[in-house]
C-alpha cells in the first residue's frame, strides 16, 4: 500500500528560502527533486497549533472517515460546528487541509496519511544558552 507523507519542518524564513533556492537550481539543472509534500512552519508555536490533540483528531477523522461536510465531521468528533469550522479554516491556512466544494457543502480533504516532523534541537548559532557544568 502506498502512503503519502507530509513532512512538517520548523525553520527560519532564511532557511526556507535557501532550501527553495536549492530546489530551483536542481530544476534548472534538470535534476529530479524528491517527490514529497513539505510544510514549513516558522516556529514552534505554529507547530503546537497544528499538533494539538483536537486538530490531530480532526485530521485523523478526515483521513479515516472522509466526511462530506464540516457539519458531518463536527458530528463525528462531537464538537460544535462553528469551532470545527474555525479549526479547519486555520488548518487550511497552514496548508494541512483543503476543501472541495460539493454543492453548498465544503468537504474537508487531506491528501496524506502520515505526518513526519523535523525540528532542530540546536540553536541557529550552534551554541547553547547554558554553559556545561
C-alpha positions in Angstrom: 0.0 0.0 0.0 1.4 3.4 -1.0 1.5 6.1 1.6 1.7 9.9 1.2 3.7 11.6 3.9 3.5 15.3 4.7 6.9 16.4 6.1 6.5 19.3 8.5 9.6 21.3 9.3 10.2 24.2 11.7 12.7 26.5 10.1 13.6 30.2 9.8 12.4 32.1 6.8 16.0 32.3 5.5 16.4 28.5 5.8 13.2 28.1 3.9 14.3 30.4 1.1 17.7 28.7 1.0 16.0 25.3 0.5 13.6 26.7 -2.1 16.5 28.2 -4.0 18.4 24.9 -3.9 15.3 23.2 -5.4 15.0 25.8 -8.1 18.7 25.2 -9.0 18.1 21.5 -9.2 15.2 22.1 -11.5 17.2 24.4 -13.7 19.9 21.6 -13.9 17.2 19.2 -15.0 17.8 17.2 -11.8 15.0 15.3 -10.2 13.5 16.6 -6.9 12.4 14.4 -4.1 8.6 13.7 -4.7 7.4 14.7 -1.3 5.0 17.1 0.4 6.6 19.6 2.7 5.0 22.2 5.0 7.5 24.7 6.5 6.4 26.4 9.7 8.1 29.5 11.1 8.2 28.5 14.7 7.3 26.0 17.4 4.1 28.0 18.2 2.8 27.2 14.7 3.8 23.6 15.2 1.9 23.5 18.5 -1.2 24.9 16.8 -1.0 22.1 14.3 -0.3 19.2 16.7 -2.8 19.9 19.4 -5.0 16.9 20.2 -8.2 18.4 18.8 -6.5 19.2 15.4 -5.0 15.7 15.2 -8.4 14.2 15.9 -9.8 16.3 13.1 -7.1 15.3 10.7 -7.4 11.6 11.6 -11.2 11.7 11.2 -10.9 13.3 7.8 -8.4 10.7 6.6 -10.3 7.8 8.0 -14.0 8.8 7.6 -13.8 11.2 4.6 -16.7 13.3 5.8 -18.7 15.1 3.2 -19.1 18.4 5.1 -17.9 20.4 8.0 -21.2 19.6 9.7 -20.6 15.9 9.3 -17.1 16.0 10.8 -18.4 18.1 13.7 -20.9 15.4 14.4 -18.2 12.6 14.1 -15.9 14.3 16.6 -18.7 15.5 18.9 -17.8 19.2 18.7 -19.6 22.4 17.8 -19.8 23.1 14.1 -18.5 26.7 14.5 -15.5 25.5 16.5 -14.7 22.8 13.9 -15.2 25.3 11.1 -12.7 27.7 12.7 -10.2 25.0 13.4 -10.4 23.7 9.8 -10.0 27.2 8.4 -6.8 27.5 10.4 -5.6 24.1 9.2 -6.4 25.2 5.6 -4.5 28.4 6.0 -1.5 26.4 7.2 -1.8 24.0 4.2 -2.9 20.9 6.1 -6.5 20.7 4.8 -8.1 21.7 1.6 -11.8 22.0 0.8 -13.7 20.6 -2.2 -16.9 22.3 -2.9 -19.8 19.9 -3.2 -23.0 21.9 -3.8 -23.4 24.0 -0.7 -21.2 21.8 1.4 -17.4 22.2 1.8 -15.8 18.7 2.0 -12.6 18.8 4.1 -9.8 16.7 2.4 -6.3 15.6 3.4 -4.1 14.1 0.7 -1.6 12.5 3.1 -1.9 9.6 5.6 1.3 10.2 7.6 3.0 13.2 9.2 6.7 13.4 9.7 8.0 16.2 11.9 11.5 17.7 11.6 12.6 20.0 14.4 16.2 21.0 15.1 17.1 21.0 18.7 20.2 23.1 18.2 20.1 26.9 18.1 20.9 28.7 14.9 24.2 29.9 16.2 25.1 26.4 17.3 25.6 27.4 20.9 23.6 26.5 23.9 22.0 29.0 26.3 23.7 27.3 29.3 27.4 26.5 29.8 28.4 22.9 30.5 28.9 22.0 34.2 
